[in-house]
Amino acid sequence: MDINDLRSIATVGSFVVFVSILIWTWNKRNSRDFKEAANLPFVEDAKPVRHKKIIAKKGKRK
C-alpha cells in the first residue's frame, strides 16, 4: 500500500462524511430544530442583564 492508496481512501471517506452531513441536514425530522436554532439570536431574554461597573481599587505603594 503506497501513499496514493491512502489518499484515495481519505478522499472517499471525506466524501461519505460530506454526503452523510447533507442527508442529516436536509432530513425533515431535523428541520424544526434547525429553524429554532436559526431564530435564537432574535429571542429576547426574559430579564435584562444589568452590568455592574467594576472599579479597580488602587493599592498603596511603599
TORPA-4810 file (N, C-alpha, C, O; in nm, 3 decimals):
<nodes>
NODE_1_0.085_-0.117_0.000_0.000_0.000_0.000_0.090_0.124_0.000_0.174_0.140_0.089_M
NODE_2_0.073_0.208_-0.098_0.154_0.329_-0.102_0.068_0.451_-0.065_-0.049_0.437_-0.030_D
NODE_3_0.128_0.567_-0.073_0.064_0.691_-0.028_-0.060_0.724_-0.111_-0.154_0.784_-0.059_I
NODE_4_-0.061_0.688_-0.239_-0.176_0.719_-0.324_-0.299_0.640_-0.282_-0.412_0.689_-0.295_N
NODE_5_-0.280_0.518_-0.234_-0.393_0.440_-0.183_-0.452_0.506_-0.059_-0.574_0.512_-0.043_D
NODE_6_-0.366_0.555_0.029_-0.414_0.624_0.149_-0.487_0.752_0.114_-0.589_0.785_0.175_L
NODE_7_-0.439_0.824_0.016_-0.506_0.947_-0.028_-0.642_0.916_-0.087_-0.738_0.990_-0.064_R
NODE_8_-0.652_0.806_-0.162_-0.781_0.766_-0.220_-0.881_0.729_-0.111_-0.998_0.767_-0.117_S
NODE_9_-0.834_0.655_-0.012_-0.921_0.617_0.100_-0.968_0.740_0.176_-1.085_0.749_0.214_I
NODE_10_-0.879_0.835_0.200_-0.914_0.958_0.270_-1.015_1.039_0.190_-1.106_1.098_0.247_A
NODE_11_-1.000_1.045_0.058_-1.092_1.119_-0.027_-1.230_1.056_-0.026_-1.330_1.126_-0.013_T
NODE_12_-1.237_0.925_-0.040_-1.366_0.855_-0.038_-1.431_0.869_0.099_-1.552_0.890_0.108_V
NODE_13_-1.353_0.857_0.205_-1.407_0.874_0.340_-1.462_1.013_0.363_-1.569_1.029_0.423_G
NODE_14_-1.391_1.113_0.317_-1.438_1.252_0.331_-1.566_1.274_0.252_-1.656_1.344_0.299_S
NODE_15_-1.575_1.215_0.135_-1.696_1.229_0.054_-1.816_1.163_0.122_-1.927_1.217_0.120_F
NODE_16_-1.794_1.046_0.182_-1.901_0.977_0.253_-1.949_1.060_0.373_-2.069_1.070_0.398_V
NODE_17_-1.856_1.119_0.446_-1.893_1.205_0.558_-1.970_1.327_0.509_-2.069_1.366_0.571_V
NODE_18_-1.927_1.387_0.400_-1.994_1.504_0.344_-2.138_1.470_0.303_-2.230_1.546_0.335_F
NODE_19_-2.157_1.360_0.234_-2.290_1.320_0.191_-2.377_1.287_0.313_-2.497_1.317_0.314_V
NODE_20_-2.319_1.226_0.415_-2.394_1.195_0.538_-2.441_1.322_0.607_-2.554_1.328_0.655_S
NODE_21_-2.356_1.423_0.611_-2.395_1.551_0.672_-2.507_1.616_0.591_-2.600_1.673_0.648_I
NODE_22_-2.498_1.609_0.459_-2.604_1.664_0.375_-2.738_1.595_0.401_-2.841_1.661_0.413_L
NODE_23_-2.736_1.464_0.409_-2.860_1.390_0.434_-2.916_1.424_0.572_-3.037_1.442_0.586_I
NODE_24_-2.830_1.434_0.672_-2.873_1.468_0.807_-2.932_1.610_0.812_-3.031_1.634_0.880_W
NODE_25_-2.870_1.702_0.738_-2.915_1.840_0.737_-3.051_1.855_0.669_-3.137_1.928_0.718_T
NODE_26_-3.071_1.788_0.557_-3.193_1.804_0.480_-3.304_1.708_0.523_-3.409_1.703_0.460_W
NODE_27_-3.282_1.632_0.629_-3.383_1.541_0.680_-3.498_1.623_0.739_-3.474_1.718_0.813_N
NODE_28_-3.621_1.587_0.708_-3.737_1.666_0.753_-3.755_1.660_0.904_-3.811_1.753_0.962_K
NODE_29_-3.709_1.554_0.969_-3.722_1.546_1.114_-3.640_1.653_1.184_-3.678_1.697_1.293_R
NODE_30_-3.530_1.696_1.125_-3.441_1.794_1.188_-3.473_1.937_1.150_-3.414_2.029_1.207_N
NODE_31_-3.563_1.960_1.058_-3.587_2.096_1.010_-3.641_2.186_1.120_-3.605_2.304_1.126_S
NODE_32_-3.726_2.133_1.209_-3.780_2.216_1.317_-3.669_2.260_1.412_-3.667_2.375_1.455_R
NODE_33_-3.577_2.169_1.444_-3.466_2.203_1.533_-3.375_2.308_1.470_-3.329_2.400_1.539_D
NODE_34_-3.349_2.296_1.341_-3.262_2.393_1.274_-3.330_2.530_1.263_-3.263_2.633_1.276_F
NODE_35_-3.461_2.532_1.240_-3.532_2.660_1.234_-3.531_2.728_1.371_-3.514_2.849_1.380_K
NODE_36_-3.549_2.649_1.476_-3.544_2.704_1.611_-3.405_2.759_1.642_-3.393_2.867_1.701_E
NODE_37_-3.302_2.688_1.604_-3.165_2.733_1.628_-3.133_2.858_1.546_-3.057_2.944_1.591_A
NODE_38_-3.190_2.869_1.428_-3.165_2.986_1.343_-3.228_3.112_1.402_-3.179_3.222_1.379_A
NODE_39_-3.335_3.097_1.479_-3.403_3.213_1.536_-3.355_3.248_1.676_-3.406_3.344_1.734_N
NODE_40_-3.262_3.175_1.731_-3.212_3.204_1.866_-3.156_3.346_1.884_-3.178_3.405_1.989_L
NODE_41_-3.086_3.402_1.786_-3.034_3.538_1.808_-3.145_3.644_1.820_-3.120_3.753_1.871_P
NODE_42_-3.265_3.613_1.776_-3.373_3.710_1.778_-3.464_3.697_1.899_-3.557_3.777_1.916_F
NODE_43_-3.440_3.598_1.983_-3.521_3.577_2.102_-3.473_3.672_2.210_-3.354_3.681_2.237_V
NODE_44_-3.568_3.742_2.271_-3.531_3.835_2.377_-3.526_3.762_2.510_-3.602_3.668_2.533_E
NODE_45_-3.436_3.805_2.596_-3.425_3.745_2.728_-3.543_3.789_2.814_-3.597_3.898_2.796_D
NODE_46_-3.581_3.704_2.906_-3.692_3.737_2.996_-3.653_3.851_3.089_-3.732_3.942_3.113_A
NODE_47_-3.532_3.845_3.142_-3.484_3.951_3.231_-3.362_4.017_3.167_-3.269_3.949_3.125_K
NODE_48_-3.363_4.149_3.159_-3.246_4.215_3.103_-3.127_4.202_3.198_-3.144_4.203_3.320_P
NODE_49_-3.010_4.191_3.143_-2.889_4.178_3.222_-2.842_4.316_3.261_-2.830_4.405_3.176_V
NODE_50_-2.815_4.333_3.387_-2.763_4.462_3.434_-2.613_4.450_3.453_-2.564_4.361_3.523_R
NODE_51_-2.544_4.539_3.390_-2.398_4.537_3.400_-2.355_4.626_3.515_-2.397_4.742_3.525_H
NODE_52_-2.272_4.572_3.601_-2.220_4.650_3.711_-2.084_4.707_3.672_-2.003_4.641_3.607_K
NODE_53_-2.063_4.828_3.712_-1.933_4.888_3.686_-1.836_4.838_3.791_-1.864_4.843_3.911_K
NODE_54_-1.725_4.791_3.746_-1.622_4.743_3.837_-1.514_4.849_3.846_-1.450_4.885_3.747_I
NODE_55_-1.495_4.896_3.966_-1.393_4.999_3.988_-1.273_4.933_4.053_-1.284_4.873_4.160_I
NODE_56_-1.162_4.944_3.989_-1.039_4.883_4.041_-0.989_4.966_4.159_-0.982_5.089_4.153_A
NODE_57_-0.956_4.894_4.265_-0.901_4.963_4.382_-0.750_4.974_4.364_-0.680_4.877_4.331_K
NODE_58_-0.703_5.094_4.386_-0.559_5.115_4.375_-0.495_5.079_4.509_-0.535_5.128_4.615_K
NODE_59_-0.396_4.995_4.502_-0.324_4.955_4.625_-0.220_5.060_4.661_-0.171_5.135_4.577_G
NODE_60_-0.190_5.063_4.788_-0.089_5.158_4.835_0.049_5.105_4.800_0.080_4.989_4.825_K
NODE_61_0.128_5.190_4.743_0.266_5.152_4.710_0.359_5.203_4.818_0.343_5.313_4.870_R
NODE_62_0.456_5.122_4.850_0.552_5.161_4.954_0.674_5.222_4.895_0.765_5.261_4.968_K
</nodes>
